[in-house]
């Protein structure tokens, strides 16, 4: 085709203008000249396309070569009892320049509350995250998130997550060890800037902490085959027991957590995810101590009490409906309930849920509303706390967004006043950033 175009251009260029005029007039000459110019543009465009495709193929060949070198670098099968180590990691792993990113969250909270709590009626750097991540070798990866915040009394730093992931374990397991967010439902796994709202649901805050439950521990995860050929994921965790209001706060008393989830598509435009959480931990109740003088005192042992009397059960349901023109509707629900004594917290059967409806009505805007209900740990009242939170999100780009949220809270317990608050949250990101896909 290219040779044919060149031949046409050459022949036309040989024809003198007066000859063209004699054959068809000046209009014919101008028409042919315009056609030649368009053909020349087409040829140049095709040349650029071919060069671009050649560059893509060259880059892919380099990547394939690096992967092949990584696989070939493993030491041959050792004798029994001998450790297996890669002789040389691929060029893409184990280097000195990991993927890094910085994420900032600035929040303004206007509230009726007179309490001088963190963020009330002021602008605060709610969180600044430094993210690092890279493959360690062909079998594993390291990810870390260090967060800073401008707290009410003093700035502080926190290891939000730092864990080592090893895939390809026996029987298809993937393992993680370090500090990570516990696999509880959906929103506990999210960092603050990934939430659609400016705060976590009531039940998450009351049961697991203001920003959810993250703890040091070990995690094993696998996908289980089943007769229905559905994705079925099972996760088991053993976590350090010093975090979470529901548990003892004693490091040596671990928290055991299991989470299962499945996913299926009822239609081409919709999917449904179902999950279940089971947790066990120690509540460390005070013990009655008999003194030498015959009196009794209540004592909470710093080493903890091996009771494991806290049982937490939860379910999560997420429905996504994809509409034309990139629009989307999401309905997300989580419910949790506990079975425990009333020796530490007055409520022996606390429970709560939230339901969140989110509508992405354009590429840059979404609107939603979240309804929370909570029977708290420390309030034994037939009327629990409620919170209604409508919100609007504007994505300036994939690296910056603005969230506006109104919150109406009706707390449980006598004497607690209704509170109305407005959250204005700005998130911004530079560099690389990866959180686990939920």
ROMAR-468304 format. One record per residue: residue in three letters; y, x, z of N, C-alpha, C, O in turn. Coordinates in steps of 0.02 Angstrom, whole numbers, plus 50000, padded with zeros to 5 digits. Each point is the difference from the previous one (the first is absolute). Layout:
N
AlaYXZYXZYXZYXZ;...
//
This chain:
438
Unk499405004150000500604995950000500635004350000500484998549965;Unk499505006850074500585004450004500145003349933500585000549980;Unk498895001749985500095003249935500304995149949500425001849959;Unk499354991850044500264994949954500754998950011500374999449951;Unk499845000350112500714999050014500425005849975500544999149972;Unk499205007150038500365005949976500074999949924500535001749974;Unk498934996349991500014999749927500514994949975500365001449953;Unk499684992850080500494994849980500715002650009500424999249956;Unk499705004150101500665002750013500205005149948500565000249976;Unk498955004250006500145005249951500164997149932500485002249968;Unk499134992950009500124997049933500664996449998500375000549951;Unk499794995950101500634996350000500595004850000500524998649968;Unk499415007050068500555004750002500135003349933500565002449987;Unk498934997849969500095003049933500384995549953500285002449950;Unk499744991150064500354995449955500745000650009500254999550056;Unk500135001549889500735000550007500304993150012499714994949981;Unk500875005050051500314993550015500174996049938499944993950000;Unk500275009649944500184996149940499404996749969500054994649971;Unk499365008850035499394997149973499814993750039499794995049971;Unk500305005350095499854994250040500484994349983499814994249998;Unk500815007749991500484994849984499834996649935500084993949993;Unk499685010349956499814997049936499404995550009499954994849967;Unk499585007150077499394996050007500124993650038499714994949982;Unk500705005250070500084993950039500674999250031500134995150036;Unk500345009749949500674999250027500085003750065499525002850028;Unk501094997249996500185003550062499644997050060499825003750046;Unk500074989749956499664996850056499295002550008499765001250056;Unk499904999749887499325002550003499985007150028499565001750039;Unk500935002349941500035006850026500105000150076499665003750035;Unk500804992349990500124999850071499394997550039499865002450054;Unk499794992749917499404997350033499465005350006499695000750053;Unk500215003049892499495005250002500185005650049499585002650036;Unk501074999049964500225005250047499894997950073499805004150041;Unk500334989549974499894997550068499265000250018499825001750056;Unk499754996649895499275000150012499765007150015499575001150042;Unk500725003849922499815007050011500195002150070499615003350034;Unk501004994949988500215001950068499554996950053499835003350049;Unk499974990449942499564996850047499315003350001499705000750053;Unk500065001449888499365003449997500035006750036499535002050034;Unk501045001549959500085006450035499994999050076499685003950036;Unk500654990849988499994998550072499304998550024499805002250054;Unk499824994149905499314998350018499575006250006499595000650046;Unk500505004149906499615006250001500165003950063499545002650033;Unk501104998049985500195003750060499714996750063499785003550045;Unk500234989849958499724996550057499265001350007499745000950055;Unk499904999049888499285001450002499865007150023499525001250037;Unk500905003649941499915006950022500095000650076499615003550034;Unk500904993149993500115000250073499424996850038499815002550053;Unk499924992049921499434996850033499405004550002499665000450051;Unk500205003049892499435004649997500085005750050499535001950034;Unk501095000949969500125005550047499914997750072499725003650041;Unk500524990349975499924997350067499274999150019499795001850055;Unk499824995449899499294999050013499635006650008499545000650041;Unk500665004449920499695006650007500135003050069499575003150030;Unk501054995949996500175002550066499594996550054499775003250047;Unk500144990149946499604996350048499295002650000499705001050053;Unk500025000049888499315002649995499955006950031499505001750032;Unk501015002549958499995006750029500004999750076499625003750032;Unk500804991949998500024999450073499344997450028499765002450051;Unk499954992849914499364997350022499455005349997499565000250043;Unk500475004049906499505005349994500065004950058499505002550026;Unk501134999049995500105004550057499724996950064499675003450039;Unk500474990149971499754996650060499234999950002499705001250052;Unk499994997349891499274999949996499725007050015499495000650035;Unk500845004649939499785006850012500045001850074499555003250027;Unk501004994650006500075001450072499474996550040499725002950047;Unk500134990749936499484996450036499325003249991499615000550047;Unk500255001749891499365003249988499935006650039499475001650025;Unk501085002149979499995006150039499874998650073499645003750034;Unk500664990949991499904998150071499294998250014499735002050052;Unk499944994349902499304998150011499535006049993499495000350034;Unk500705004549922499565005749988500085005450054499605004750003;Unk500924994550038500145005250049499574999550063500025004550042;Unk499604990249965499594999250060499445005150000499735001749948;Unk500105000750110499465004850006499344996549984499914994250020;Unk499625009049946499354996949985499664997750064500175002150055;Unk499344993649936499654996950056499765005450050499635004549980;Unk500574995050084499825005250048499314998750029499694994949988;Unk500095010050051499374999150036500114995550060500574998750018;Unk498894999050013500054995450056500405003050057499905005850019;Unk500584990250007500415002250056500625003849980500425001550043;Unk499655000149893500595003749978500554995149981499874995049967;Unk500765006450054500564995649985500205000649927499915005249969;Unk500364989450004500234999849931500765000050000500314995550029;Unk499995009549939500725000349994500185001349927499655003849967;Unk500894993250008500205001549932500255007249994500365002450044;Unk499445001149903500225006849990500745000349984500355004650022;Unk499904990549941500714999849982500194992849987499694996749959;Unk500835000850075500224993149990500364999549934500275004949976;Unk499744989149993500374999149938500745001650011500254999950056;Unk500105001549889500715001650004500414994250028500535001150028;Unk499224992749966500394994250021499934998550074500324995350024;Unk499275008550013499904998650070500105006350040499965005649974;Unk500184993550092500035005650045500585004849989499995005650024;Unk500534992249940500575004349986500505000050057499884997450054;Unk500705005749932500515000850051500564994849993500475000050040;Unk499494995649912500534995049988499704993050000499884997249947;Unk500014999950111499724993250003500514994949975500605001449997;Unk499164992749986500444994549983500404998150061499724998850054;Unk500945000849939500434998450057500464994249981500164999049942;Unk500054997350109500464994549990500384998650063499775001550055;Unk500814995549937500424998150057500194992749991500234998049947;Unk499674998050106500154992949999500444998450059499845001750057;Unk500714995049930500464998050053500054992450005500004996549949;Unk500045001050112500094992950013500594999350049499965002150057;Unk500584994849919500584998750041500044992450010499954996249953;Unk500145001850110499984992850015500584998050044500185003550048;Unk500114990849935500514996850042499704993650027499734995949963;Unk500335003150103499744994050032500564996750039500275002950047;Unk499904990949933500514996050035499644994550038499644996149969;Unk500455003650096499604995450040500424996850055500525002550020;Unk499234991750003500314996550057499865003550066500364999150049;Unk499105004849953499805003250062500555004650026500315003649962;Unk499804996350105500495004350031499705006750022500355004450025;Unk499004996449965499665006150020500205005849954500054999149939;Unk500075006650090500175006049962499365003449976499885005950013;Unk499734990349950499365002649976500115003949935500534999649970;Unk498965004150010500055004249941500184995949938499644995249983;Unk500905006649985500204996849937500414993750006500224997449949;Unk499885000050111500384993850008500745001049983500325004450029;Unk499944991549925500714999949983500275006949982500535002050022;Unk499095001649939500225006749979499625002049937499534996649979;Unk500685008949992499645003049944499615005950025500295004550032;Unk499064995749954499585005450027499535002649946499744996249959;Unk500165010350042499475002949959499344998250033499775003350046;Unk499934991549930499394997550031499435004949994499615001050046;Unk500355002349895499455004749991500155004549940500284997849950;Unk499545008550057500015004849945499325003249996499795003450047;Unk499874995649898499315002549992499995006149954500315000049947;Unk499335005150075499835005749958499264999549984499595000050046;Unk500244999749890499314999249979499765006249963500345002749957;Unk499054999550061499695005749968499284998049983499664996650039;Unk500115005549903499324998649981499765004349943500385001449953;Unk498995000750050499715003949946499265000550009499754999750057;Unk499895001149888499295001350004499885006950031500325004849980;Unk499234995650068499835006450033499535004049956500095006049990;Unk499414990749983499505002949956499714994349959500234994450006;Unk499275006849952499734994649960499694994350039499834994849971;Unk500095006050095499654994950039500444996350050499774995250031;Unk500865006949978500384997250055500755000349987500235003149952;Unk500144993550092500734999449993500314999650070499704997650047;Unk500925004849958500394999650062500644996149987500355001449952;Unk499804993850092500614996149996500334999950068499664999550051;Unk501005001049950500375000050064500664996449991500335000749948;Unk499874995550103500644996650002500335001550067499744998150053;Unk500825005449945500395001550060500634995749998500365000149950;Unk499764996150102500574995450001500505002050054499825002650053;Unk500814996249931500555001250047500414993550005500024996149952;Unk500295002850105500444994350005500585001450048499955004250045;Unk500594992249944500595000650042499954994850055500314994749997;Unk499295006850054499864995250053500624999050043500505003649995;Unk499474991250047500584998050040500225005750046500605001250007;Unk498945002250025500165005250048500015007049969500445004050015;Unk499084997449942499975006749970499584999749937499564995749993;Unk500595008949961499605000449939499315002850018499935004250045;Unk499574993549920499325002550014499605000549937500154996949949;Unk499335007150054499545001049944499314997550020499825000050059;Unk499814997749892499344997150014499535001749943500184999549941;Unk499215002450076499475000749949499734993049987499574997550037;Unk500684999549910499794993249986499284999849974499594995950021;Unk500275008649932499325000849975499895007249980500475003349976;Unk498934999250034499815006749976499245000150000499695000750053;Unk500014998649889499274999449998499715003649940500315000849948;Unk499075001250062499615003649950499474995249973499634996950038;Unk500335002549896499534995449967499475004049964500155004649962;Unk499234993650051499435003249967499584994749966499714995750033;Unk500265004649901499594995149964499345003349978499915006050006;Unk499644989949968499365002649978499525001750056499575004349992;Unk500514992450066499535001150055499334996749985499964996049953;Unk499515005550084499354996849988500054992449999500394997050037;Unk499214999949920499964992749992500654997049973500124994050007;Unk500315010249964500614997549969500574998850048500494996749981;Unk499485005850081500544998850048500605004549985499945005449972;Unk500644992150047500625003850002500225000550073500004995050036;Unk500195011049985500195001050069500725002350007500265003449956;Unk500064994750099500675002350016500025001950074499694996750042;Unk500695008749973500075002150069500725002450009500295003249957;Unk500004995150100500705001650014500344994050032499694996450039;Unk500945002649945500364994250025500184995649940500265002449950;Unk499614991150056500134995349946500124993150029499864998750058;Unk500404996949900500104993150020499324996449999499635000449951;Unk500214996250103499354996750006499924994749946500484996549983;Unk498925002949992499864995149947499914993250032499444997750013;Unk501134999050000500024993450031500374995449952500605000649992;Unk499044994949976500334995249956500395003449944499755004749969;Unk500864992850019500415002449945500635003750023500115005849982;Unk500314990950059500665002850012499985005850050500475004050001;Unk499034996650041499955005850044499935006449961500195005350023;Unk499534994349916499915005849958500645002149965500035005549972;Unk500474990350028500615001349963500515003950042500074998850060;Unk500265005949909500575003350031500604995449997500014995249962;Unk500495006250079500574995650007500344998549934500174994249986;Unk499925010949972500374999049938499604996049948500294997549952;Unk499055001850057499604996149953499954992750020499754995949961;Unk500485002350098499994993050021500504996049960500535002649982;Unk499324991150002500504995849968500564997850046500534998049978;Unk499355002550088500494998050050500235006250039499725005449992;Unk500794993750050500275005550038499625001450065500185004850035;Unk499314991349982499605001150060499294997649988499864996449952;Unk499695005550093499314997949996499934993050031500414998050040;Unk499064998349941499904993450030499915000450076499825005150027;Unk500334989350007499964999650073499325002350026499965003850048;Unk499504993849922499335001650026499855007449994499665002850043;Unk500575000549904499905007249993500385003750054499745004650032;Unk500904993449979500415003550050499724999150070500015004750040;Unk499764989349977499764998750068499325003150013499895002650054;Unk499664997149898499325002450010499935007649990499635003350035;Unk500744999449915499885006949978500605004650004499935006049987;Unk500664991550031500595004250006500544997949952499874996549951;Unk500755005650063500574998149960499935001749926500254996549957;Unk499415009050029499895002049930499255000449984499805003949957;Unk499804992150077499294999849986499635005550036500295003950038;Unk499064996549950499565004750035499825005849954499694999149948;Unk500525006950073499785006249967499745004650054500325000650053;Unk499125002649936499695004250051499575005349968499784999449943;Unk500115006050095499535005149977499294997450004499844995950044;Unk499755006449910499314997750001499625002149937500225004449964;Unk499234992350025499585001349942499844993349967499914994950034;Unk500045005249900499874993949962499475001449947500015005249967;Unk499524990250026499505000149947500064993649960500094994650028;Unk499855006149906500104994249956499515000349943499855005349974;Unk499904988850006499534999849945500044993249966500244995150028;Unk499515004749911499954993749962499274998049996499575003949979;Unk500294990150043499314997650006499814995849940500354995149985;Unk499115006649980499774995649945499744993450027499754999650056;Unk500324995249903499794993450021499764996049940500175001749943;Unk499454992950068499724996149944500544996849956499864998449942;Unk500745000650085500534996549961500425004949960500464998049964;Unk499395008550042500365005249963500754999750014500415000949955;Unk499774997850108500694999950021500175006450037499575002950033;Unk501054999549962500195005850041499994998150073500314995250021;Unk499325008750019499914998550071500085006550038499575004349999;Unk500994996450035500175006250034499904999350076500204995050030;Unk499485010049999499885000250073500325006350027499895005549974;Unk500514993850080500345005650032499855000150074500044994850034;Unk499785010949992499905000950072500465005550027500065005249968;Unk500254993650090500475004850029499875000950074499834995350036;Unk500245010849987500025001650072500685003150012500155005449974;Unk500274991250066500705001950009500145002150071499684997750047;Unk500805006749961500235002150066500314994050035500374996249970;Unk499485002950094500184993950035500694999950031500144995550041;Unk500295009349942500655000450034500554995949967500575000350022;Unk499274996049925500504996149965499814992649999499424998250007;Unk501084997649986499884992849995500064996550066499645001750047;Unk500814993249960500094996550063499374996350024499944998750060;Unk499614999749895499414996150019499485004250037499554997350032;Unk500515009449964499465004350025500245004150060500564999150024;Unk499025005449999500105003350064500585004850000500335000950052;Unk499815002349892500505005449999499735006650024500385004750010;Unk498964995850000499675006050024499635003249941499604996849967;Unk500555009650019499735003249941499245000349999499694999249948;Unk500015001950111499285001050002499604993649991499395000249995;Unk500944994050002499664993749989500134997649929500514996849987;Unk499055004749967500144998749929500004992549984499744995950037;Unk500565002749906500004993349971499535000149940500045004549958;Unk499514990650038499544999549944500244994349955500124994450023;Unk499935007149913500264995149953499564999849938499795005249974;Unk500064988850002499664999149936500394994949959500274995250026;Unk499745006049910500354995549955499594999349936499765005049972;Unk500144988950006499664998749937500464995749956500384995950025;Unk499585005349910500394995949954499654999449934499605004349981;Unk500554990349983499744998949934500564997249956500524997950025;Unk499365002249911500534998349952499674996749940499495002449975;Unk500804992150002499754996949938500564996349965500534998850029;Unk499354999549908500504996849958499764993049981499554999349958;Unk500754995650071499804993249981500214998149929499714995549970;Unk500795007950002500214998949931500315006449973500075004950037;Unk500124995149899500295006049971500695001550029500225005849998;Unk500114989350029500695000850025500045000050076500564999650027;Unk498885000850008500024999650073499455004250030499475000949970;Unk500655001750091499485003550037500074998450074500534997850023;Unk498935003350012499964998250071499655005750038499485002349979;Unk500834999850076499715005250042499884997250070500444996850029;Unk498965004349997499814997550066499805005950044499645004549977;Unk500594995650086499835005550045499864997550070500214994650020;Unk499435009550018499834998450069500045006450042499765005249979;Unk500534994250081500095005750045499674998550067500074994550026;Unk499575010450002499724999650067500165006450038499865005449975;Unk500434993950085500195005850040499754999250071499984994450027;Unk499845011250003499805000250071500365005850033500065005549971;Unk500184993550090500335005350037500014998650074499794994850023;Unk500475010250014500044999550073500684997350020500515002049972;Unk499504993350076500644997450024500235003350065500574998850021;Unk499015005350011500175003850059500354995850054500585001350017;Unk499084993850011500324995950052500055003850066499625004750011;Unk500854993450032500055003350066499404998350044499714994649994;Unk500115010150049499434999250044500244999050072500515002950020;Unk499134993250018500174999050071499675005650041499395000750000;Unk501035003050034499775005950039500054998450075500524997750023;Unk498935003450014499984999050072500225006550035499665005149994;Unk500894994650042500265005850035499635001150066499634995650023;Unk500485010250008499685001750063500224995450057499624998850047;Unk501004998649948500244995650054499804992749990500224995650037;Unk499365003249913499774993249989500414996049951499814994449982;Unk500775008249997500414996449951499745001449929499635004749989;Unk500584991249965499815000949930500635000949957500524997050014;Unk499425007049935500545001049951499714999649930499405001249990;Unk501034997149963499794999849929500205006549967500575002350006;Unk498965000749959500125006649970499764999949927499444997749985;Unk500985004749971499815000949930499825007349989500425004450009;Unk498984996849972499755006849994500265003449936499944997149946;Unk500365008850061500275003349940499475002049950500145000849940;Unk499245000050083499465001749954499704993949965499565000749957;Unk500684993450063499754993949968499394997250034499675003250040;Unk500194990549943499414996650025499564998049941500234996849953;Unk499145005150051499564999049943499754992849997499424998650016;Unk501024996949963499824993049998499914997549928499564995949987;Unk500865006549967500004997649931500024992449999499614996749965;Unk500855000750075500054992750006500464996749950500074993950001;Unk500255010049955500454997149950499624999149935499735004749971;Unk500264989250006499684998449936500524996549956500274994850019;Unk499865008249924500504997349953499654998349935499635004149971;Unk500484989850006499724997849936500574997649955500484997150023;Unk499455004249913500534998049954499734998649931499475002549981;Unk500904993649981499844998449931500645000449959500544998250024;Unk499395004049914500585000349955499804997249931499455001349976;Unk501014995049995499904996949934500625001249959500554998450022;Unk499375004549919500565001249955499844997249931499495001749970;Unk500954993950006499914996849935500585002049954500584999350019;Unk499265003249922500505002049951499934995749937499454999249974;Unk501114998150003500004995949939500525003049952500595000250016;Unk499175002249927500425003349951500244995049948499594996749967;Unk501065002850026500314995349954500275003649939500045006149999;Unk500144990149948500285003249940500655003750015500324998750051;Unk499865005949905500635003850003500035004450062500555001350025;Unk498885001050000499995004550057500134996950067500095003550049;Unk499924989949956500114996750064499354999750039499455000449972;Unk500624999050095499415000350043500124996250064500555000150027;Unk498944996449996500014996550065499455003050043499435000749979;Unk500755001150083499515002750047500034996050065500534998750028;Unk498884999449996499944996750065499555004450043499415001049985;Unk500885001650070499645004650044499974997150070500504997750027;Unk498905002550003499894997250066499575004750042499525003049974;Unk500654997550091499585003750047500004996250066500504997350021;Unk498915002650011499934996850065499595004650045499515003049978;Unk500694997550087499665004350049499934996250065500454996250020;Unk499005004850014499924997250067499595004950042499605003949974;Unk500514995850092499685004750046499604996350053500144994350017;Unk499375009250008499614997850058500025005650051499725005449987;Unk500604993550071500115005150049500084996950069499994993950006;Unk500085010250045500144997350067500764999250007500395001949956;Unk499814995250101500724999450015500215005050054500494998950035;Unk499145006749972500145005050051500575004849979500325003050043;Unk499794997749893500525004549975500574995949970500585001150018;Unk499264994449937500494995349972499814993050023499414998350008;Unk501104997650003499874993550031499624995249954499684995350024;Unk500365005849911499684995549953499315002849982499955005349969;Unk499534991250049499325002449986499764998249930499505002749977;Unk500864992949988499814998149932500624999849955500154994749971;Unk500205010950021500575000049955499784999549927499455002249982;Unk500974994949977499844999549929500654998949961500524998250028;Unk499455003049908500584999049959499845000749926499465002549982;Unk501004995349977499905000649928500685000249966500524998650030;Unk499485003349906500584999249958499784997849931499435001249979;Unk501024995449986499884997849932500635001749960500554998050019;Unk499355005549927500585002549961499924998049927499495001449969;Unk501024995450004500024998049930500545004149965500575000050021;Unk499235003449926500455004549964500004998149926499474999249969;Unk501135000150002500064998149929500425005249964500605000750013;Unk499095003049942500355004949959500234996349936499614999149954;Unk501034998950045500234995849946500345003949944500204997049950;Unk499885009550058500275004249946499785007250015499775001550055;Unk500305003049895499795006950013500365003350058499725004750030;Unk500884993149988500395003350052500104995850063500295002550048;Unk499494991349952500124995750058499374996550022499574998249959;Unk500375000950106499494995550027500294996850063500445002750033;Unk499304991449982500214996350059499384997550035499484998849969;Unk500565000550097499414997850037500194997550069500585000150020;Unk498914997750016500094997750068499375001550039499444999449975;Unk500655002650088499445001550044500054995850063500534999650031;Unk498914997249987499974996150062499515003250047499425001449982;Unk500804999950080499585003250051499894995250059500444996250019;Unk498955004250009499864996650063499625004950044499565003649977;Unk500624996650088499695004850046499934997050069500494997550029;Unk498915002849999499884998950071499955007050031499475003149995;Unk501074999550037500055007150016499525002350055499724996050037;Unk500215010649967499595003150052500274998550069499624998650046;Unk501045001749963500294999750066500334993450017500384999550048;Unk499474995349914500264993350015499434995149994499704999249947;Unk500144997550108499484994949999500344993249997500174997050051;Unk499935000649889500394993949989499694996349941499805003149951;Unk500154990450056499714996149945500445000349938499764999049944;Unk500895002250066500455000649943500125007449985500305003550041;Unk499464998849902500085007049982500665001449966500424995649993;Unk499675010649987500605002149964499924998349926499465000249972;Unk501104998249997500024998849928500575003949969500505001350033;Unk499415000649906500525003549963499984997749927499474999849969;Unk501114998450004500064998049930500475005049966500575000950023;Unk499205002349924500385005549969500024999349924499555002649966;Unk500964994150007500105000349927500315006749980500365003050040;Unk499504999349900500255006649979500105000249924499734995949962;Unk500665009050017500145001349929499995007549990500285003750040;Unk499404998649905499955007149985500295001349931499854996449952;Unk500565008750042500275002349936499775007249989500155004450041;Unk499494996849904499795006749981500515002949951500024998049942;Unk500385006650082500465003449955499615004049949500195000349941;Unk499275002750081499535003749958499375000850040499944997350055;Unk499585006449918499395001150039500115004950057499555001350040;Unk501055001549965500155004950051500504997550052500155003650048;Unk500114990449945500484997450047499984992450001499934996949947;Unk500135000150113500004992850005500444997850058500155003950045;Unk500044989849953500424996950052499664993650022499814995949959;Unk500105003250108499674994250028500494996350046500345003050042;Unk499684990549950500414995750043499544994950033499644996449966;Unk500385003250101499544995650037500384996550056500405003050036;Unk499454990649971500244996150058499394998450043499474998349973;Unk500615002150093499444998850045500214995350056500505001250034;Unk499124993549975500114995250055499395000450046499454998249980;Unk500665004250082499465001150048500074995250058500534999550031;Unk498934996949983499974995650059499455002950045499414998649990;Unk500785005450061499505003650040499644995450049500254994850021;Unk499145007449997499614996450051500275001750069500355004950009;Unk499484990950040500195001350069500654996550019500454999149959;Unk499594998950103500594996750025500585004950008499905005850020;Unk500704992049963500595004250008500155004549941500545002949998;Unk499004997849955500135004149941500404996149948499824994449983;Unk500725008549993500454996549956499825001049927499725005149980;Unk500444989849981499915000549927500465005549973500575000750022;Unk499175003149930500405005549972500014999349924499504998449969;Unk501095002850003500095000149927500245007049982500445002950032;Unk499274999949915500175006849979500015000549925499664996249964;Unk500745008450011500045001649929499845007449992500305004350033;Unk499234997349922499825006949985500245001749929499884996249953;Unk500455009550041500185002749934499695007049997500205004550037;Unk499324996249919499615006249997500075003249931499954996649949;Unk500185009950050500045003949938499475005450002499975003950048;Unk499604996449901499485005249993500165004249939500204997449948;Unk499705009350059500125004449943499505005750002499775002050053;Unk500065000549889499445004749992500185005349950500294998649947;Unk499535007750069500025005449951499335003750004499685000050052;Unk500135003049893499395003949999499384995749992500054994149984;Unk499385008950029499364996549995499874996250064500205002050054;Unk499454992449938499834996150060499384996049984499984996249951;Unk499525004550091499384996349992499764997550067499905003950047;Unk500004989549958499644997150056499344997249972499954998549941;Unk499575000950102499364997349979500074993049971500384995950027;Unk499275002749918500014993449970499594995250044499425001450016;Unk500884993150004499684995350045499614994749960499694995650029;
//
